[in-house]
């Protein structure tokens, strides 16, 4: 049975050189205000950009004035890329609409790429930049070159900018990686930015280490109301400068801002790690989350199904460095589809090889053919045309006869007459089977061992009479 990893794990775009590590791709202007709602939260939403028009973060469409606060050359929404992590201060409601008071972007790591490892089967790997270990996973968005192409390249051949999360062990998890070849400009190619904690401070020699990397701050300028005398071991800072002989010569040092303010309403999405069932805590993106008796679990998730590695979105209140969870919902997909767009019934719905696919505000839409296509998030579905071949990962929904709620959609330039899906069987007879809301004829397929509730992989086609027919089926282990 033909079997593709539909979401490809890494969404990378092979494009032209990045101006200042960024191509002016994506982005959109401001829009009208968000809809009124009785259930409104005000505070900080921190997460990767999933779409534009204005910007979508954590599934909320934040209306902005188009301006971005950044010291890294990102001043307008048109310079943003999907996957870049933003901190949005503002308000949002349960309808998925929000109003941004401010939008901030800051590179997490920037510098020459030392090494890359990549497992194309597991779709995981690491980058090494200025002594920092950066983990790659299924949520990492690449721009410039993909990890398979970088695997094994010579050190200092490429520069990268990374937007990601610092983990408890001092390493990072990348949400976005922008790649470009060395320019030949010594100053530019040796520019480095690192976030981390001051260690081994020597005020006489004016040196310290950050995440184990040596820093010389003799000629550094201190920003954000921070003075040279404020440096101390354990202080979280951001250092920008250049590499000389394996040492980071600091040009600017900033006091690193906390992600959230105390008593903030917060929304954040990420992968669970360090889950402690006894104390009902876990971490996502370096933030500790506390479950209590008032925590609500949505979309079929329960406290009993919380495990390490699960991708979730958490909303709650930030108190004394801990996010007290009001609501937790899953962000992982449980179904996949590979097929052709047959029709577009409305602005949020596609019919793909017989399956109804619903696009939400959190759907990440990528185009494998056209990296430089400039679209707003609200225009993404408009850019998808009948006849386009798509790979989709999402969640199987039982409502209204069943449909696939898309988390990621990728348009491919290849297609054939055979379609594929992974999903749960919801109806079964001697002649038909229903998966993802699509009833298919049995054909010559062997249904032995298949029952309602089974997770299955299906290879199917559409016959000359317009019926969908199973070509091959097997249980998904």
C-alpha positions as a Markdown table, in Angstrom:
| # | Residue | x | y | z |
|---|---|---|---|---|
| 1 | Unk | 0.0 | 0.0 | 0.0 |
| 2 | Unk | 1.4 | 3.4 | -0.9 |
| 3 | Unk | 2.0 | 5.3 | 2.3 |
| 4 | Unk | 3.1 | 9.0 | 2.5 |
| 5 | Unk | 3.6 | 11.1 | 5.6 |
| 6 | Unk | 0.9 | 13.6 | 4.7 |
| 7 | Unk | 2.0 | 16.4 | 6.9 |
| 8 | Unk | 5.7 | 15.8 | 6.0 |
| 9 | Unk | 6.5 | 16.9 | 9.5 |
| 10 | Unk | 8.6 | 19.8 | 8.3 |
| 11 | Unk | 7.0 | 22.5 | 6.2 |
| 12 | Unk | 9.9 | 24.0 | 4.3 |
| 13 | Unk | 10.0 | 26.3 | 1.4 |
| 14 | Unk | 12.9 | 26.4 | -1.0 |
| 15 | Unk | 13.0 | 30.0 | -2.1 |
| 16 | Unk | 15.3 | 32.9 | -3.0 |
| 17 | Unk | 17.8 | 34.5 | -0.7 |
| 18 | Unk | 16.3 | 36.2 | 2.4 |
| 19 | Unk | 16.9 | 39.9 | 2.6 |
| 20 | Unk | 18.3 | 40.4 | 6.1 |
| 21 | Unk | 17.3 | 36.7 | 6.6 |
| 22 | Unk | 13.7 | 37.5 | 5.7 |
| 23 | Unk | 11.9 | 37.6 | 2.4 |
| 24 | Unk | 8.9 | 39.9 | 2.3 |
| 25 | Unk | 6.5 | 36.9 | 2.2 |
| 26 | Unk | 3.2 | 36.5 | 3.9 |
| 27 | Unk | 1.8 | 39.3 | 5.9 |
| 28 | Unk | -1.2 | 41.5 | 5.5 |
| 29 | Unk | -2.6 | 44.9 | 6.4 |
| 30 | Unk | -4.9 | 45.9 | 9.2 |
| 31 | Unk | -8.5 | 45.0 | 9.3 |
| 32 | Unk | -11.7 | 46.0 | 11.0 |
| 33 | Unk | -12.3 | 45.4 | 14.6 |
| 34 | Unk | -13.1 | 42.0 | 16.1 |
| 35 | Unk | -16.6 | 40.8 | 16.9 |
| 36 | Unk | -18.1 | 41.5 | 20.3 |
| 37 | Unk | -18.2 | 38.7 | 22.8 |
| 38 | Unk | -19.2 | 38.4 | 26.4 |
| 39 | Unk | -16.2 | 36.0 | 27.0 |
| 40 | Unk | -13.2 | 38.2 | 26.4 |
| 41 | Unk | -9.7 | 37.8 | 27.7 |
| 42 | Unk | -7.1 | 40.5 | 28.0 |
| 43 | Unk | -3.4 | 39.8 | 28.3 |
| 44 | Unk | -0.7 | 38.1 | 26.2 |
| 45 | Unk | -0.9 | 35.5 | 23.5 |
| 46 | Unk | 2.5 | 34.0 | 22.6 |
| 47 | Unk | 2.9 | 31.6 | 19.7 |
| 48 | Unk | 3.9 | 31.0 | 16.1 |
| 49 | Unk | 2.2 | 32.8 | 13.2 |
| 50 | Unk | -0.2 | 30.4 | 11.5 |
| 51 | Unk | -1.7 | 32.9 | 9.0 |
| 52 | Unk | -2.1 | 36.4 | 7.9 |
| 53 | Unk | -4.8 | 39.1 | 7.7 |
| 54 | Unk | -3.9 | 40.6 | 10.1 |
| 55 | Unk | -2.0 | 37.8 | 12.0 |
| 56 | Unk | -3.2 | 34.5 | 13.4 |
| 57 | Unk | -1.6 | 33.3 | 16.6 |
| 58 | Unk | -2.8 | 30.3 | 18.7 |
| 59 | Unk | -5.9 | 30.1 | 16.5 |
| 60 | Unk | -7.0 | 33.7 | 17.1 |
| 61 | Unk | -7.1 | 36.3 | 14.4 |
| 62 | Unk | -5.6 | 39.5 | 15.8 |
| 63 | Unk | -6.5 | 42.7 | 14.1 |
| 64 | Unk | -3.4 | 45.0 | 14.1 |
| 65 | Unk | -2.2 | 48.3 | 12.5 |
| 66 | Unk | 0.5 | 46.3 | 10.7 |
| 67 | Unk | 3.4 | 47.5 | 12.9 |
| 68 | Unk | 5.8 | 45.0 | 14.6 |
| 69 | Unk | 8.1 | 45.9 | 17.5 |
| 70 | Unk | 11.4 | 44.3 | 16.9 |
| 71 | Unk | 15.2 | 44.9 | 17.1 |
| 72 | Unk | 15.9 | 42.3 | 14.4 |
| 73 | Unk | 14.8 | 44.2 | 11.3 |
| 74 | Unk | 11.1 | 43.1 | 11.3 |
| 75 | Unk | 9.0 | 46.2 | 11.3 |
| 76 | Unk | 5.9 | 45.3 | 9.3 |
| 77 | Unk | 3.6 | 42.3 | 9.0 |
| 78 | Unk | 4.7 | 41.8 | 5.4 |
| 79 | Unk | 8.1 | 40.7 | 6.8 |
| 80 | Unk | 6.8 | 38.0 | 9.0 |
| 81 | Unk | 6.9 | 34.3 | 8.1 |
| 82 | Unk | 4.6 | 31.5 | 9.3 |
| 83 | Unk | 6.2 | 29.8 | 12.3 |
| 84 | Unk | 7.7 | 33.0 | 13.7 |
| 85 | Unk | 6.8 | 33.4 | 17.4 |
| 86 | Unk | 5.0 | 36.6 | 18.3 |
| 87 | Unk | 4.0 | 38.1 | 21.6 |
| 88 | Unk | 0.7 | 39.8 | 21.1 |
| 89 | Unk | -0.7 | 42.1 | 23.9 |
| 90 | Unk | -4.4 | 42.7 | 23.5 |
| 91 | Unk | -7.7 | 41.0 | 23.9 |
| 92 | Unk | -9.5 | 38.1 | 22.3 |
| 93 | Unk | -12.8 | 36.3 | 22.5 |
| 94 | Unk | -14.2 | 32.8 | 22.1 |
| 95 | Unk | -15.1 | 33.4 | 18.5 |
| 96 | Unk | -11.4 | 33.5 | 17.5 |
| 97 | Unk | -11.3 | 37.2 | 17.0 |
| 98 | Unk | -8.9 | 39.6 | 18.8 |
| 99 | Unk | -7.6 | 43.1 | 18.9 |
| 100 | Unk | -3.8 | 43.7 | 19.2 |
| 101 | Unk | -2.5 | 46.6 | 21.2 |
| 102 | Unk | 1.1 | 45.6 | 20.4 |
| 103 | Unk | 2.9 | 42.9 | 18.5 |
| 104 | Unk | 6.5 | 42.0 | 19.3 |
| 105 | Unk | 9.0 | 39.7 | 17.5 |
| 106 | Unk | 12.5 | 38.8 | 18.6 |
| 107 | Unk | 14.9 | 36.3 | 17.1 |
| 108 | Unk | 15.8 | 33.6 | 19.6 |
| 109 | Unk | 19.1 | 32.5 | 18.0 |
| 110 | Unk | 21.0 | 34.0 | 15.0 |
| 111 | Unk | 24.3 | 33.1 | 13.6 |
| 112 | Unk | 26.5 | 30.8 | 11.4 |
| 113 | Unk | 25.2 | 27.2 | 11.2 |
| 114 | Unk | 27.8 | 24.8 | 12.6 |
| 115 | Unk | 26.2 | 21.4 | 12.1 |
| 116 | Unk | 22.8 | 19.7 | 11.3 |
| 117 | Unk | 21.5 | 16.2 | 12.0 |
| 118 | Unk | 18.2 | 15.0 | 10.5 |
| 119 | Unk | 16.3 | 11.7 | 10.6 |
| 120 | Unk | 14.1 | 11.7 | 7.6 |
| 121 | Unk | 12.0 | 8.8 | 9.0 |
| 122 | Unk | 11.4 | 10.2 | 12.4 |
| 123 | Unk | 11.3 | 13.7 | 11.1 |
| 124 | Unk | 13.4 | 15.0 | 13.9 |
| 125 | Unk | 16.8 | 16.5 | 14.2 |
| 126 | Unk | 19.0 | 19.3 | 15.6 |
| 127 | Unk | 20.9 | 22.4 | 14.5 |
| 128 | Unk | 24.0 | 23.7 | 16.2 |
| 129 | Unk | 24.6 | 27.5 | 16.1 |
| 130 | Unk | 27.2 | 29.2 | 18.3 |
| 131 | Unk | 27.3 | 26.3 | 20.6 |
| 132 | Unk | 23.5 | 26.2 | 21.0 |
| 133 | Unk | 21.5 | 23.0 | 20.5 |
| 134 | Unk | 18.3 | 23.6 | 18.6 |
| 135 | Unk | 15.8 | 20.8 | 18.2 |
| 136 | Unk | 13.7 | 20.3 | 15.1 |
| 137 | Unk | 10.3 | 18.6 | 15.0 |
| 138 | Unk | 7.1 | 18.3 | 13.2 |
| 139 | Unk | 6.0 | 21.9 | 13.9 |
| 140 | Unk | 9.2 | 23.5 | 12.6 |
| 141 | Unk | 8.7 | 25.7 | 9.5 |
| 142 | Unk | 11.7 | 26.1 | 7.3 |
| 143 | Unk | 12.4 | 28.9 | 4.8 |
| 144 | Unk | 15.4 | 28.9 | 2.4 |
| 145 | Unk | 16.5 | 25.2 | 2.6 |
| 146 | Unk | 15.0 | 22.2 | 4.3 |
| 147 | Unk | 16.8 | 20.1 | 7.0 |
| 148 | Unk | 17.3 | 17.1 | 4.6 |
| 149 | Unk | 19.3 | 19.5 | 2.3 |
| 150 | Unk | 21.3 | 20.9 | 5.2 |
| 151 | Unk | 22.1 | 17.5 | 6.7 |
| 152 | Unk | 25.9 | 17.1 | 6.7 |
| 153 | Unk | 26.7 | 20.5 | 5.1 |
| 154 | Unk | 30.1 | 22.0 | 5.9 |
| 155 | Unk | 30.2 | 24.3 | 9.0 |
| 156 | Unk | 29.8 | 28.1 | 8.3 |
| 157 | Unk | 28.3 | 27.6 | 4.9 |
| 158 | Unk | 24.9 | 29.0 | 5.9 |
| 159 | Unk | 23.5 | 31.5 | 8.4 |
| 160 | Unk | 20.3 | 30.8 | 10.2 |
| 161 | Unk | 17.8 | 32.8 | 12.2 |
| 162 | Unk | 15.7 | 30.8 | 14.6 |
| 163 | Unk | 12.5 | 31.6 | 16.3 |
| 164 | Unk | 11.8 | 29.1 | 19.1 |
| 165 | Unk | 11.4 | 28.2 | 22.7 |
| 166 | Unk | 14.1 | 27.7 | 25.3 |
| 167 | Unk | 13.7 | 24.5 | 27.2 |
| 168 | Unk | 14.5 | 23.7 | 30.8 |
| 169 | Unk | 17.8 | 22.1 | 29.9 |
| 170 | Unk | 19.1 | 25.2 | 28.1 |
| 171 | Unk | 18.5 | 23.9 | 24.6 |
| 172 | Unk | 15.9 | 25.3 | 22.2 |
| 173 | Unk | 13.0 | 24.0 | 20.1 |
| 174 | Unk | 12.7 | 25.7 | 16.8 |
| 175 | Unk | 9.3 | 26.9 | 15.5 |
| 176 | Unk | 10.9 | 28.7 | 12.5 |
| 177 | Unk | 14.3 | 28.4 | 10.8 |
| 178 | Unk | 15.3 | 30.9 | 8.1 |
| 179 | Unk | 18.4 | 29.8 | 6.1 |
| 180 | Unk | 20.6 | 31.7 | 3.7 |
| 181 | Unk | 24.1 | 31.2 | 2.2 |
| 182 | Unk | 27.0 | 33.2 | 3.6 |
| 183 | Unk | 27.2 | 36.6 | 1.9 |
| 184 | Unk | 30.9 | 37.1 | 2.0 |
| 185 | Unk | 30.6 | 40.0 | 4.3 |
| 186 | Unk | 32.7 | 39.2 | 7.4 |
| 187 | Unk | 30.7 | 41.4 | 9.7 |
| 188 | Unk | 27.3 | 40.1 | 8.6 |
| 189 | Unk | 28.3 | 36.5 | 8.5 |
| 190 | Unk | 29.8 | 36.6 | 12.0 |
| 191 | Unk | 26.8 | 38.4 | 13.6 |
| 192 | Unk | 25.3 | 36.3 | 16.4 |
| 193 | Unk | 22.4 | 36.6 | 18.8 |
| 194 | Unk | 21.9 | 34.3 | 21.8 |
| 195 | Unk | 19.3 | 34.3 | 24.6 |
| 196 | Unk | 20.1 | 32.6 | 27.9 |
| 197 | Unk | 21.3 | 33.0 | 31.5 |
| 198 | Unk | 24.5 | 34.6 | 32.7 |
| 199 | Unk | 27.0 | 32.2 | 34.2 |
| 200 | Unk | 30.7 | 32.4 | 35.3 |
| 201 | Unk | 30.6 | 36.2 | 35.4 |
| 202 | Unk | 34.0 | 37.8 | 35.8 |
| 203 | Unk | 33.6 | 41.6 | 36.2 |
| 204 | Unk | 37.3 | 42.2 | 36.2 |
| 205 | Unk | 37.9 | 40.5 | 32.8 |
| 206 | Unk | 34.4 | 41.5 | 31.7 |
| 207 | Unk | 33.5 | 38.0 | 30.5 |
| 208 | Unk | 30.8 | 35.5 | 31.2 |
| 209 | Unk | 29.2 | 32.5 | 29.5 |
| 210 | Unk | 25.7 | 32.2 | 28.2 |
| 211 | Unk | 24.4 | 28.6 | 27.7 |
| 212 | Unk | 28.0 | 27.6 | 27.9 |
| 213 | Unk | 29.3 | 29.9 | 25.2 |
| 214 | Unk | 32.0 | 32.5 | 26.1 |
| 215 | Unk | 31.1 | 36.2 | 25.9 |
| 216 | Unk | 33.4 | 39.2 | 26.1 |
| 217 | Unk | 31.3 | 42.3 | 27.1 |
| 218 | Unk | 34.2 | 44.9 | 27.2 |
| 219 | Unk | 32.7 | 47.1 | 24.5 |
| 220 | Unk | 29.0 | 46.2 | 24.9 |
| 221 | Unk | 26.2 | 48.7 | 25.1 |
| 222 | Unk | 23.4 | 47.9 | 27.6 |
| 223 | Unk | 19.8 | 48.6 | 26.6 |
| 224 | Unk | 16.3 | 48.6 | 28.1 |
| 225 | Unk | 17.3 | 50.6 | 31.2 |
| 226 | Unk | 19.9 | 48.0 | 32.1 |
| 227 | Unk | 23.3 | 49.1 | 33.4 |
| 228 | Unk | 26.7 | 47.3 | 33.2 |
| 229 | Unk | 26.5 | 46.8 | 37.0 |
| 230 | Unk | 23.2 | 45.0 | 36.7 |
| 231 | Unk | 24.9 | 41.9 | 35.3 |
| 232 | Unk | 24.8 | 39.0 | 37.6 |
| 233 | Unk | 24.9 | 35.2 | 37.5 |
| 234 | Unk | 21.4 | 33.8 | 36.8 |
| 235 | Unk | 20.1 | 36.9 | 35.0 |
| 236 | Unk | 18.2 | 36.1 | 31.8 |
| 237 | Unk | 19.6 | 38.3 | 28.9 |
| 238 | Unk | 19.9 | 38.6 | 25.2 |
| 239 | Unk | 23.3 | 39.2 | 23.7 |
| 240 | Unk | 24.1 | 40.4 | 20.1 |
| 241 | Unk | 27.6 | 40.7 | 18.7 |
| 242 | Unk | 30.1 | 39.0 | 16.4 |
| 243 | Unk | 32.3 | 35.9 | 16.6 |
| 244 | Unk | 36.0 | 36.2 | 17.0 |
| 245 | Unk | 38.1 | 33.1 | 17.7 |
| 246 | Unk | 35.2 | 31.2 | 19.2 |
| 247 | Unk | 34.2 | 34.1 | 21.5 |
| 248 | Unk | 31.1 | 36.2 | 21.2 |
| 249 | Unk | 32.2 | 39.8 | 21.3 |
| 250 | Unk | 29.1 | 41.5 | 22.7 |
| 251 | Unk | 27.8 | 44.7 | 21.0 |
| 252 | Unk | 24.5 | 44.9 | 22.8 |
| 253 | Unk | 23.1 | 43.3 | 25.9 |
| 254 | Unk | 19.4 | 43.5 | 26.8 |
| 255 | Unk | 17.6 | 42.3 | 29.9 |
| 256 | Unk | 15.4 | 39.5 | 28.6 |
| 257 | Unk | 11.7 | 40.2 | 29.1 |
| 258 | Unk | 9.4 | 37.6 | 30.7 |
| 259 | Unk | 6.9 | 36.0 | 28.3 |
| 260 | Unk | 4.0 | 37.1 | 30.5 |
| 261 | Unk | 3.2 | 39.6 | 33.2 |
| 262 | Unk | 1.8 | 38.4 | 36.6 |
| 263 | Unk | -2.0 | 38.0 | 36.5 |
| 264 | Unk | -2.0 | 38.1 | 32.7 |
| 265 | Unk | -4.7 | 36.2 | 30.8 |
| 266 | Unk | -2.6 | 33.9 | 28.7 |
| 267 | Unk | -2.9 | 31.6 | 25.7 |
| 268 | Unk | -0.1 | 29.5 | 24.5 |
| 269 | Unk | 0.3 | 26.3 | 22.4 |
| 270 | Unk | 3.1 | 23.7 | 22.5 |
| 271 | Unk | 4.2 | 20.2 | 23.1 |
| 272 | Unk | 3.8 | 18.8 | 26.7 |
| 273 | Unk | 6.9 | 17.6 | 28.5 |
| 274 | Unk | 7.9 | 16.8 | 32.1 |
| 275 | Unk | 4.3 | 15.8 | 32.9 |
| 276 | Unk | 3.9 | 15.2 | 36.6 |
| 277 | Unk | 0.6 | 13.4 | 37.2 |
| 278 | Unk | 0.8 | 13.4 | 40.9 |
| 279 | Unk | 1.2 | 17.2 | 41.1 |
| 280 | Unk | -0.9 | 17.8 | 38.0 |
| 281 | Unk | 1.7 | 19.9 | 36.3 |
| 282 | Unk | 3.5 | 19.9 | 32.9 |
| 283 | Unk | 5.7 | 22.2 | 30.8 |
| 284 | Unk | 5.1 | 23.6 | 27.3 |
| 285 | Unk | 7.7 | 25.9 | 25.7 |
| 286 | Unk | 9.5 | 26.5 | 29.0 |
| 287 | Unk | 6.3 | 27.5 | 30.8 |
| 288 | Unk | 5.0 | 25.5 | 33.8 |
| 289 | Unk | 1.3 | 24.7 | 33.6 |
| 290 | Unk | -0.8 | 23.8 | 36.6 |
| 291 | Unk | -4.0 | 21.8 | 36.3 |
| 292 | Unk | -6.7 | 22.2 | 39.0 |
| 293 | Unk | -10.3 | 21.3 | 39.7 |
| 294 | Unk | -11.6 | 24.2 | 37.5 |
| 295 | Unk | -9.6 | 23.2 | 34.4 |
| 296 | Unk | -11.8 | 22.4 | 31.4 |
| 297 | Unk | -10.7 | 19.9 | 28.8 |
| 298 | Unk | -12.1 | 20.3 | 25.3 |
| 299 | Unk | -12.3 | 18.4 | 22.0 |
| 300 | Unk | -12.3 | 14.9 | 23.5 |
| 301 | Unk | -9.2 | 15.6 | 25.7 |
| 302 | Unk | -9.3 | 14.6 | 29.4 |
| 303 | Unk | -6.8 | 14.8 | 32.2 |
| 304 | Unk | -6.3 | 11.1 | 31.9 |
| 305 | Unk | -5.1 | 11.5 | 28.3 |
| 306 | Unk | -2.5 | 14.2 | 29.1 |
| 307 | Unk | 0.9 | 12.7 | 28.2 |
| 308 | Unk | 4.4 | 13.9 | 27.2 |
| 309 | Unk | 4.6 | 14.7 | 23.5 |
| 310 | Unk | 1.0 | 15.8 | 23.2 |
| 311 | Unk | 0.5 | 19.1 | 21.3 |
| 312 | Unk | -2.0 | 21.3 | 23.2 |
| 313 | Unk | -3.3 | 24.9 | 23.5 |
| 314 | Unk | -3.6 | 26.2 | 27.1 |
| 315 | Unk | -5.6 | 29.3 | 28.2 |
| 316 | Unk | -5.4 | 30.5 | 31.8 |
| 317 | Unk | -4.0 | 33.0 | 34.2 |
| 318 | Unk | -0.2 | 33.5 | 34.8 |
| 319 | Unk | 0.6 | 33.7 | 38.5 |
| 320 | Unk | 4.0 | 33.8 | 40.1 |
| 321 | Unk | 5.7 | 32.1 | 37.1 |
| 322 | Unk | 3.0 | 29.4 | 36.7 |
| 323 | Unk | 0.2 | 29.3 | 34.1 |
| 324 | Unk | -3.0 | 28.2 | 35.9 |
| 325 | Unk | -4.9 | 26.4 | 33.2 |
| 326 | Unk | -8.6 | 27.3 | 32.7 |
| 327 | Unk | -8.9 | 25.4 | 29.4 |
| 328 | Unk | -6.8 | 22.8 | 27.6 |
| 329 | Unk | -7.5 | 21.5 | 24.1 |
| 330 | Unk | -5.5 | 19.2 | 21.8 |
| 331 | Unk | -3.7 | 20.6 | 18.7 |
| 332 | Unk | -2.5 | 17.2 | 17.4 |
| 333 | Unk | -4.2 | 15.7 | 14.3 |
| 334 | Unk | -5.7 | 12.2 | 14.4 |
| 335 | Unk | -6.5 | 11.9 | 10.7 |
| 336 | Unk | -4.9 | 12.5 | 7.3 |
| 337 | Unk | -6.0 | 12.8 | 3.7 |
| 338 | Unk | -4.4 | 13.0 | 0.3 |
| 339 | Unk | -6.5 | 13.9 | -2.6 |
| 340 | Unk | -7.8 | 16.4 | -5.1 |
| 341 | Unk | -10.1 | 19.4 | -4.5 |
| 342 | Unk | -13.4 | 18.6 | -6.2 |
| 343 | Unk | -15.4 | 21.7 | -5.1 |
| 344 | Unk | -15.4 | 24.7 | -2.8 |
| 345 | Unk | -18.9 | 25.0 | -1.3 |
| 346 | Unk | -18.1 | 28.1 | 0.8 |
| 347 | Unk | -15.2 | 30.3 | 2.1 |
| 348 | Unk | -14.2 | 27.8 | 4.8 |
| 349 | Unk | -14.9 | 24.4 | 3.2 |
| 350 | Unk | -13.3 | 22.2 | 0.6 |
| 351 | Unk | -14.5 | 18.9 | -0.8 |
| 352 | Unk | -11.3 | 16.8 | -1.3 |
| 353 | Unk | -11.7 | 13.4 | -3.0 |
| 354 | Unk | -15.2 | 13.1 | -1.4 |
| 355 | Unk | -14.2 | 14.3 | 2.1 |
| 356 | Unk | -15.5 | 17.5 | 3.5 |
| 357 | Unk | -12.6 | 19.5 | 4.8 |
| 358 | Unk | -13.1 | 22.6 | 7.1 |
| 359 | Unk | -10.5 | 25.3 | 7.2 |
| 360 | Unk | -10.3 | 27.1 | 10.6 |
| 361 | Unk | -8.4 | 30.2 | 11.8 |
| 362 | Unk | -5.6 | 27.9 | 13.1 |
| 363 | Unk | -5.1 | 26.0 | 9.8 |
| 364 | Unk | -1.5 | 26.3 | 8.4 |
| 365 | Unk | -1.7 | 26.4 | 4.6 |
| 366 | Unk | 1.5 | 25.8 | 2.7 |
| 367 | Unk | 2.3 | 25.7 | -1.1 |
| 368 | Unk | 5.0 | 23.3 | -2.1 |
| 369 | Unk | 5.1 | 24.8 | -5.6 |
| 370 | Unk | 5.3 | 28.5 | -5.0 |
| 371 | Unk | 7.4 | 29.6 | -2.1 |
| 372 | Unk | 7.3 | 33.3 | -3.0 |
| 373 | Unk | 3.5 | 33.6 | -3.3 |
| 374 | Unk | 2.4 | 36.5 | -1.1 |
| 375 | Unk | -1.0 | 35.9 | 0.5 |
| 376 | Unk | -3.0 | 37.0 | 3.5 |
| 377 | Unk | -4.5 | 34.3 | 5.6 |
| 378 | Unk | -8.0 | 35.2 | 4.5 |
| 379 | Unk | -6.9 | 34.7 | 0.9 |
| 380 | Unk | -5.2 | 31.3 | 1.5 |
| 381 | Unk | -8.3 | 29.3 | 0.7 |
| 382 | Unk | -9.0 | 31.5 | -2.3 |
| 383 | Unk | -5.7 | 30.5 | -3.7 |
| 384 | Unk | -6.6 | 26.8 | -3.6 |
| 385 | Unk | -8.3 | 25.8 | -6.8 |
| 386 | Unk | -10.5 | 22.9 | -8.0 |
| 387 | Unk | -8.1 | 20.2 | -9.3 |
| 388 | Unk | -5.3 | 21.1 | -6.8 |
| 389 | Unk | -3.7 | 18.0 | -5.2 |
| 390 | Unk | -3.5 | 18.4 | -1.4 |
| 391 | Unk | -2.0 | 16.7 | 1.6 |
| 392 | Unk | -4.0 | 17.4 | 4.8 |
| 393 | Unk | -3.5 | 16.6 | 8.5 |
| 394 | Unk | -6.3 | 17.4 | 10.9 |
| 395 | Unk | -8.9 | 16.1 | 13.4 |
| 396 | Unk | -11.8 | 13.9 | 12.5 |
| 397 | Unk | -15.0 | 15.4 | 13.6 |
| 398 | Unk | -18.3 | 13.5 | 14.0 |
| 399 | Unk | -20.7 | 16.5 | 13.6 |
| 400 | Unk | -23.0 | 16.8 | 10.6 |
| 401 | Unk | -22.2 | 13.4 | 9.2 |
| 402 | Unk | -18.5 | 13.7 | 9.8 |
| 403 | Unk | -15.7 | 15.9 | 8.4 |
| 404 | Unk | -12.0 | 16.6 | 8.6 |
| 405 | Unk | -11.0 | 19.8 | 10.4 |
| 406 | Unk | -7.7 | 20.8 | 8.9 |
| 407 | Unk | -4.6 | 21.6 | 11.0 |
| 408 | Unk | -2.2 | 21.7 | 8.1 |
| 409 | Unk | -2.8 | 21.8 | 4.3 |
| 410 | Unk | -0.1 | 21.5 | 1.8 |
| 411 | Unk | -0.6 | 21.8 | -2.0 |
| 412 | Unk | 1.5 | 19.5 | -4.1 |
| 413 | Unk | 2.4 | 19.5 | -7.8 |
| 414 | Unk | 2.0 | 15.7 | -8.1 |
| 415 | Unk | -1.2 | 13.8 | -8.2 |
| 416 | Unk | -2.6 | 10.5 | -9.4 |
| 417 | Unk | -6.0 | 8.8 | -9.6 |
| 418 | Unk | -5.5 | 7.0 | -6.2 |
| 419 | Unk | -6.3 | 8.8 | -3.0 |
| 420 | Unk | -5.3 | 8.0 | 0.6 |
| 421 | Unk | -6.8 | 8.7 | 4.1 |
| 422 | Unk | -6.1 | 7.7 | 7.7 |
| 423 | Unk | -9.0 | 7.9 | 10.0 |
| 424 | Unk | -11.5 | 6.1 | 12.2 |
| 425 | Unk | -14.3 | 3.9 | 10.9 |
| 426 | Unk | -17.7 | 5.3 | 11.8 |
| 427 | Unk | -20.0 | 2.9 | 9.8 |
| 428 | Unk | -19.5 | -0.5 | 8.3 |
| 429 | Unk | -21.6 | -3.0 | 6.3 |
| 430 | Unk | -20.9 | -6.0 | 4.1 |
| 431 | Unk | -20.5 | -3.7 | 1.0 |
| 432 | Unk | -19.5 | -0.2 | 2.3 |
| 433 | Unk | -17.3 | 1.5 | 4.9 |
| 434 | Unk | -17.4 | 5.1 | 6.2 |
| 435 | Unk | -14.3 | 7.0 | 7.2 |
| 436 | Unk | -14.0 | 10.8 | 7.6 |
| 437 | Unk | -17.6 | 11.0 | 6.7 |
| 438 | Unk | -17.1 | 9.4 | 3.3 |
| 439 | Unk | -19.0 | 6.3 | 2.4 |
| 440 | Unk | -16.9 | 4.0 | 0.1 |
| 441 | Unk | -17.7 | 0.8 | -1.7 |
| 442 | Unk | -15.9 | -2.3 | -0.5 |
| 443 | Unk | -14.7 | -3.3 | -4.0 |
| 444 | Unk | -12.3 | -6.2 | -3.7 |
| 445 | Unk | -10.7 | -5.0 | -0.4 |
| 446 | Unk | -10.5 | -7.4 | 2.6 |
| 447 | Unk | -12.3 | -6.1 | 5.6 |
| 448 | Unk | -11.2 | -8.9 | 7.9 |
| 449 | Unk | -10.6 | -7.5 | 11.4 |
| 450 | Unk | -12.0 | -4.1 | 10.6 |
| 451 | Unk | -14.9 | -2.8 | 12.8 |
| 452 | Unk | -16.5 | 0.4 | 13.8 |
| 453 | Unk | -14.0 | 2.4 | 15.8 |
| 454 | Unk | -10.9 | 0.9 | 14.0 |
| 455 | Unk | -8.2 | 3.3 | 13.0 |
| 456 | Unk | -7.5 | 2.5 | 9.3 |
| 457 | Unk | -5.3 | 3.5 | 6.4 |
| 458 | Unk | -7.3 | 3.5 | 3.2 |
| 459 | Unk | -6.2 | 3.6 | -0.5 |
| 460 | Unk | -9.2 | 4.4 | -2.6 |
| 461 | Unk | -10.3 | 5.8 | -6.0 |
| 462 | Unk | -13.4 | 7.2 | -7.8 |
| 463 | Unk | -14.9 | 5.0 | -10.5 |
| 464 | Unk | -16.6 | 6.1 | -13.7 |
| 465 | Unk | -19.9 | 6.1 | -12.0 |
| 466 | Unk | -18.8 | 8.6 | -9.4 |
| 467 | Unk | -18.6 | 6.2 | -6.5 |
| 468 | Unk | -15.7 | 6.0 | -4.2 |
| 469 | Unk | -14.2 | 2.5 | -4.0 |
| 470 | Unk | -11.7 | 1.0 | -1.5 |
| 471 | Unk | -8.6 | -0.3 | -3.3 |
| 472 | Unk | -6.8 | -1.4 | -0.2 |
| 473 | Unk | -7.3 | -1.1 | 3.6 |
| 474 | Unk | -5.4 | -2.0 | 6.7 |
| 475 | Unk | -5.6 | -1.3 | 10.4 |
| 476 | Unk | -3.3 | 1.5 | 11.5 |
| 477 | Unk | -1.2 | 0.3 | 14.4 |
